């Protein structure tokens, strides 16, 4: 009977809130004490750092790197892999993750002469689709946080948290994993910062002792917060006169004296995978939590997607660069630079000076790889002739019949039958593809659709909502005078909608032959703003889908799409967590494609990420005997990393339906 404790320390000189000139101090005050403790007490620590951090440390303090090399090669420490940079896998194309892992190995082998067996999932932002990249890179296992996947899977046996398991990918193949534990490492931090006493944390740790051997991560987080403060938060604990590394040493000494506690390396925890209760094949992501992330809900994946100083802009520019490198025979140096530019730390609490340097570096790389004409947000394809649409008017464009009657504009083709609401900014009233269903698949659910006063509102599709703290909501749900025309033989319905301090240009393009509907949006708000911008809403008609087989699927950083059943699910990714956090979860849509479907049909929404890298917010909530199911694309959210920034956006979404063959 023993509690087997393993530890790994995350080293990151790209830490968003640390200025470059402070890096030598971080090495001296944080990195050296870690290695000295491991050496003096013979502690089998896992040391996790990116290739970039290793390169910078080598340049600043080669003696530290030599000591790390010795501890890893001769013992007792173990190198844990990351990649060349700290990249959020569920938000980037799979080619970027693959390159990042491959180039990370190259740096580890060149500087340390070793290749790590285990990888820490960057920022603990997990997606099943990313696992094949780790397997292909030669990793034998990954480390992922327990608390958040467990909260979304209440049927899991709690004993799984103290044994290694196997994480499933979209094809049903698995990769071994060992757990990190947010509650444990946060208690460790509180003890070190003087918020808990030694006896209190010892009581917590020993409370995990059982009759059978258990393996538990005691610490698995940043090392730059001990005897140093990055300056990220107003609530950071002050540094006392007593060294925090001395408090850490006392804890390990006390645990070392305990007869029923032993220290093991992270790799040794994998040796328990054959024990009863270990090695279960489990899917970590669920429809409600498709991309689990470490710690509390405010640390959801949106903090690297659409918050920060201007995540949407830099992610979109990095996406264009990714596509440019894929179109040419790019060098490893080019891919390494791109991985650096995708780094997570530029997307959170990045300091002003480092943000300025990042912008210069990003622009220089664009100048090298992207012609200036490819940098524009949207290809502006204007219809040749436009005509206004009068009320009570019927007319024909090509083979398409149009009728404007009151607020509604009906557009009838042989295959597609579309209705738009001219009193609500051309919101989509209904979408019928007769090749798939006689019912509208998505559109507007009118007031009274649900016999529940809590849902007594209109729920639209194709509209835009911008909400900013302390300001009135901005929407495009206003009366418009639409125009009709033809573009390359296709029907175009368009309108310009004045907004507060800005303008929205919106058009629908109908390709009846292909069964394709396109929504084009160009938005500019002429001032720096802070808020939540959601657009391209797709609200399902619940009568048109079989809820028992309803699902959504998309790519979250992987080559394969991930499928999430919606049966017995009730969630809203876009529900605010607090006044500070505007949304809780999201899907990456890294392949630019999202689908709703059931056993008979599929509704596909796709867009070009080189125009805008938009994550998706999914809602599926039970309303009586029915359900409310919607996708919204997010261009901006609010969290603790957010800054006011210009709001300009252009993109085109393609929507189509098909039968399951």
N, C-alpha and C positions, 0 to 999 in steps of 0.2 A: 504494500500500500504506500503510494507516494504521489505527491503533487510535483509534476515535472514542469518546471518553469523555463520558458524560452523567451528571449528578448531580441528585438532588432531595432536599431536606431537609424532613422532616416536623416541623411545628410544632404543638404541642398543649398549650395552657394548662389543659386539663382533665386532664392527665397524673395518673394515680391517686395517685401518691406525693408530689405537690407541693401544699403547703398554699396556700390562696388568698393569704395575706399574702406568700408568696414570689414571686408572679407578676411584680411589678415588677423584682425582681432577675433573674429568668429573661430578661425582655425586655432588660435592660441587659447581662447577661453572655453571653447566647446569641443573641438575635435581632439585636441591633445589630451584633455582629461579623460575622455572616453577610452582612448587607446591605453593610457596609463592604468586606468582602472582594470581593463581587461587583462593587461599584462601582469599587474601586481597580484590580482585575486584569481588569475587563471579562469576568467569567466568566458564562456562560449557565446559571445555576443554575435548576432547577425549585424553586419554593417552594410547598409543599403545606400547607394549613391548612384547618380547618373554618370554617364560617360563625360558629360560636360563638367560636372562638379569635380570629377577626378582629374580632368585636364587642367582646370583652373587651380586646383589645390597643388598639383604637380608643379605648376609654374610659380606659385607663391611660396610653397614650403615642401620641397622635394623630400626632406627628412621625414615629414609626416607620412608621405606616401610609401617610403621605404619601410617604415614601421608597420603600416597597414599590410604591406606585402608580406612582411615576415610573420605577422600574426595570422594571416590567412593561409599562408603556405605551410607554416610549422605548427599552427594552432595557437590558441584555442578558437580563434574567430572564424567566421564564415561570411563570404561575400554574397550578398543578395543583389540580384540584378534589377535594373530599372529600364534601361534603354539609353540612347544617347542623351535624350532630354526627357523631362517630365511632361509627357503628352497625354491628353485625355482621350483614350482609345475610343470610347463610345461617341465622340464628336468629330472624329477625323476619318478620312477614307482609309480603307484597310491597307492600302499600299504604304501609307505614312507609318502606321503602326509596325508593319513588317520591316520597313527600312530603319525605323527607330531602334527596334530590337537588334537587328543585324549590326548596325553601326555601333550600338552600345557594346556588343560582344567584342568588336574590333578594338575598341579603346581599352576594355578590361584586359584583353589578352596582350595588347602592346605595352601597357603600363604595369600591370600586375602579374602577367603571365598565367592567368587563370580565367576560366569561363564559369560563371555562376550556374548552379543547378536550379535554383529557385528564384522566381521573380516576384517582386511586390507589385500588385496592380497599382498603377500610378493614381495617386489621390484616392485610392480605394474606390474608384469609379468603375464599376464592373459591368460588362455586358457579355452574354454568352457568345455573341458573334466574334468577339476579340480573341477568344481562347485558341482557335486554330493557329493564329499568328504566333502565340507563345509556344505551342507545340512544334510548329515548323522551325522556330528559332532554336529548338533543342532544349527548352526548359522542361524539367521533369515535374515541376509543380509550381503553383502560384500561392501567394498569400492574399487573403481577402478578409475584410471585416465581417464579423459574425452578426452584430446586433441588428443592423438594418435588414439584411435578407431574412433573418429570423422573425423580425416584426411583421414582415409581409407573408410569412409562411407559418401561421400559428399551429399547423399540424405537425411541424417538425418536433422530434423528440429533443428536449433541451440538452440531453447528454451528448448530442452531436457536437456541441460547442467545445468539448474537451478532447476530441479525437479528430484526426484528419479524415476528410471525406473526398468525394470526386465530383467536380463541377461539370455539368453537361453543356455541350455546345449545341447549335441549332440542328446538327445532323445526328444528334444522339450519341456522339463520342464524348469521352470524358477526360479530364485532366485532374490529377490529385491536387488538393488544396489543404493548406493549414490556415487556421483562423487567427486573425488579429481581433482584439476586443476593445472597443472604444471606451466602455465603462472602466476597464482596468487601466488603460493608459491615461485616462483623464484623472483617475484617482492617484496614480503615480505622480502626475504633474502637480496635482494639488498638494500632495505630501511634500514634494521637492520645493514648492513655492511657499511652504509654511502654512497652508490652509488645513492640513491634517497633521496629526501627530504620529510618531512611529508606531505606537501601539494600535492606533486606529487602522492604519493601512495593513499592519500585520494581521489584525483580526479579519479584515476583508479577504486577504489572500488565503489565510488558513481556513476560512469558511468554505473554500472550494475543495478541501481534502475529502476524499471518499474512500470507500472500502477497496475500490479498484484504482489502478493507476490512471491518472488524468494528466493530459498535457495542456498547458494554458499559457497564452502570451501575457506576460506581465507588462511589458512595454513594447509599443510598436508605433512610434511617431517621431516628431522633430527632435533634434538634438540642439538646435540653435536657440532654444528657449531656456537653457540652463546656464546660469551666470552671464546671461546676455538677454537683452530684450529687443526684438526686432522693431518695436514701436508701432505695431499694427493696430493695437486696441487702446482705447482710453482706460480700459479696465485691467490692463496687465498688472500682475502682482509686482510690487517693488522688490528690488534685489536687496537682501539683508547683508549685514556685514559678514556673516558666516557663509562660506562657499556652499553653493547648492550641490556641488559635486561631493562635498563632505557628507551632506544629508543622504545623497544617493549611496555613497559607500557604506554608511551606517545601515541602510536598509538591506543591502546585499550581504553585509556581514551577519545581520540578524537572521536572515533567511538561510545563510550558509550554516548557521549553528542549529537550525531546526532539523530534527531527526527525520521528519516525514516530508521534507522538501528537498528537491534536487534541481540543479541547473543542467539544461541540455541545450544544444544548438538547434536552430530551426530545422535543419536537415534531419536531426535525430527524431524530431516529432513525426516525420514521415514514416519512420520505421514501425509506427503503431497502426499503420493502415490496414493490417490484417487482423487486428483485434476485433472482438464482438462489438458491434455498434459503430465501427469505423468503415470507411470505404463505400458508404452509400452513394449512389449516383443521384445527384440532386440538381434541380434547376433553381438557380438563385434569384433570377428575375421573375416578376409577375406582371400582369397587366397594370396593376396599381403602382408597382415599383419596378419599372422596366430596367432602370439603371441605378441600382443601389449604390450609395456613397457613404463614406465613413461619417461618424458622429451624428449630431442632431440634424433635423430636416432642413435647417437653413443652409446646410452644406450640400444642397442638391446640385445636379449636373448643370443647371442653368447658370450657376455662378461663373462658368467658363464659356458660356455660349452667348448670352445676350445681356450681360451686366458690365461691370468693370468701367474702364474709361471709354471704351467703345468696342466691345467684343464683336458685335455683328460686323463692323467694318473690317477689323483685322482678320477675323475668321474668313470672311468672303475673299479678301485679298490673298490669304494663304491657300484657299481653295483654288483660286485661279492659278496660283503658282504650282500647286499640285498637278493640275491638269496640264500645265505647260511642260513640266518635267516628264510627265507620262507620255507626252507627244514627241519627245526627243530622247536621244541617248544620253541622259543626264549622268554626271559623274557622282561618285560617292560624296565628294565635297559639296556638291549642290544639294544632295539629299540631306546631308548633315546640317547644312544651313537651314533648309526648310524645316527639319525637325526642331531646330532651335527656335525658329520663328513661330512654330505651333505651341511652344512651351506654355504650360498652364499659368506660370507665375506672371506673365505679361497680361493676364486676363483677370487679375483680382486686385490686390492692394499695391500694385506697382507704383513706385515713387515717381514724382514728376520728372526728375532728371533721367531716370532709367527709361521712362516712357518716351521721352524725347529721343534718346539714343536708339530705342527700338524702332521708332517711326523712321528714322534715317536709315537704319539697317534694312528694314523692310522695303523702303523705296529703292534703295540701291540694288537689292536683289530683283525687284520688279523690273528695273531698268535693264538688267542683264537678260531677263528671260521673257518679258511680256512686251509686245509692241503696244504703243500708246493707244491705238485704236481699239485694242481688246480690253482696255481697262474700264470702259463705260459700263454702267449698271445694266442697261436694258437696250437691246436692239430695237430701235424705234421704227416699227413698220406701220406707217400711217395708211389708212384706206384712201384710195384715189378720190372718190367722190362721197361726200356726206350729205344727207338730207335730214331735216328735222322730221319728227314723227308727230303728227297731229292727233288729237283725241278723236275717237270714233272713226279711225282710219284703217282701211284694209289695203294691203298692196303686196306685190310679189317681187322678190329679188332672186333671180335665177330660178331654182326650183323650190324656194322656200317661201311659205306664206307667213305674213306678219299681220297682226291685228292689235291695235291699241284701243282699249276700252276702259275708260276710267283710269284707275291706278295701275292696271295690269297690261303688260305687253306680251302677247303670245307669239311664239316663233315655232312654226310647225314644218318640220322636214319629213322625209320618208321614214327616217329612223329616229331622230331626236325630236322631242317636243319639249320646248323650254318656255317657262313663264318667268318674267321679271317684274319686279314691283317698282314702278316709277316714282311712287311716293316715298320709297325707302332706299334711295340711292342705287337703284338697279340691284337690290338684293334679290337673290334667286328664290322664286316662289316654289317652283317644282322642276324636276329633271326626270324625264321619261325617256328611256331607251327601249323601244318596242321589241328589239331583238333580245332583250334581257328580261323585261317585266313590263306589264301594262300599268303598274303602279309607279308613282314617283319614288325614286330611290333616296333622294335627299332634297332639301329645300327649306321651306318655312313651316314651323309648327305654330299655328295661329293660337291666339289667346282663347282658352277654353278647350284646347286639344287634350290637356290633362285635367281631369276632374279633381284637382287638388289646388287649393288656393295658394299654396307655397310655390306652385309652378304656373300661376296665373299670369303669364306674360307671353309675348311673341318671341319666338326663337328663330332667328334668320340664318341664312347661308350667304357666303360671298361678301360679307360686310367687314368693316374695320372698326375697332374700338381702341381708343387711347385714353388711359387713365393716369393722371398725375396727382401726387399728393397735394391736397389743398386747392385743387383746381377742378372746374367742371369737366365732366367726361366729354371727350370729342368722338363723334361717330360720323359716318357717312350716310346715316339713315334719315335722309332729308329728301324732299321733293326735287326731282330733276327733270329737265327737258332733254330727252335722249335724242341721239342722232343714229341713223342707220346708213350703212354703206357696204361695199364689197372690197375684200382684200384677197387677191390671188384666188378669186372665185368663191371665197368664204364669206359668210355673213358677219358683219361687225356692228355691235351696238355699243355706243360710247356716251360718256358724259363727263363733264368737268365739275367738280364739287368743291366750292370754297370751304376751307376749314379755318379755325382760329389760327391766325398767323401762318397760314399755309394753303396748299392746294393739292387736291387729289384728282388725278386723271385715271379713269377707270373704263375698261372696255371688256365686253364678252365677245369671243369669236367662236362661231359655230361651224364645225366641219361635219356636216351630216353624213357624208359618205363614209368617213372613218369612224363615226360615232364618238367624236371628240369635242369637248367644250373647253375653251381656254379662258382663263381670267387673267387680265393684264392690269397691273397696278403701278402707277408712278406717284410717289408721295414726297412732298417736301414741306417741312415746317421750318420757318426761317428764324429759328432761335435755338439756343441750347435748351434742351428739355430733359426732365427726369420723369420716368414713368413706365407704364406697361402698355406695349403696343401689340395687339393681336389682330390678325387678319386672315383672309382666306378661309373663313369658317365653313365647315361642311357638317350640317346637321342632318343625321339620318332620319328617314321616315320609319319609325319602329314597326309599322304594319307591313313594310316591304322586306323585312329581314327576319329570319328564324333565330330567335334569341338563344335557343338551346345550342346552336352551332355557330353563333356569332363570334368573330375574332377580329383582331387587327394585327398587322404585321408590317415590319419595316427593318431597315438595317441600322444597327447601333455600333458602327465601327467595324463590322465584319463583312466578309465577302457574301455570306449567306444572310437571307432575311430571317428575322426572328418572329415567331408566331405566338401571340398571346390570346388565349381563349378568354371570352368575356362572360361566360356562364358563371352565375353566382358572384359576380364582381360588383362593387359599388365604390366609385372613386371619382375624384376630380383633380387632375394634375395641376390645373390652373387656379385652384382655390388658394387664397392668400393664407399665409401662416401667421402673419402679424402685420402691423402697420409698416414694418420694415421689409418683410419678405413677401413678395407678391405672388409667388407660385411655389409648388412643392416638388414636382417631378416633371420629367419630359422624356421624349424619345429623340434620338439624334438625327434620324432620317438621313444618314450619311451617304446613302446611294441616291438621294433625291426622289425617293418613291415611298409612298405610304398606301396601305390598302385596308379597307374594311371588307369583310366578306362573311358568308355563311356557306352551308353545304351546296348551295345552288348557284351563287353569284358572287362577283367581286366588284367593288368600286375602288378605282385607283386614282390617286392624286399624286402628280409628279411635277417636279420643277428643276430647273438648272441651278445648281448651287453656286455656280460662278456669278450669278446675278445676286443671290442673297442666300447665305447659309442659315436657314431657319429651322430651329427645332420644333417639335410638335407637342402640343398639350392635348391629351385625350381625356374625355369625360364619358363615363358610363355609370348612370345612376338609375336605380329602380324608382319608378313613380307608379304606385299602385300595382296593377297587373301589367303595366307597360314599362318602358325604359326611355331614358334620354341619353343619346349617344352622339358625340360630336368630336371633331378634330378642329383645333385652331392652331395656326402657325404663329409663333412668337418672334417678333423682331426686337423686343426689348422688355426686360423685367427689372424689378427693383430688389436689391438686397444690400448687405453691408458693404459691398465693394463698389456700388454704383456711383457714377459721376454724371452731371449734366453734360450732354453732348449734342451735336447737331443730329437732326432726324431726317434723313433722306433715304429713300428706298425705291427700288424698282424690281419687279419680278413678274414672271408669268407662270401660272399653275395650269397644268393640263389635267382634265378630269374625264374619265371614261369608265364604262362598265363592261363586264363580260360574263358569260355563263361558264360555270365549271364544267369542263368536258369530261 
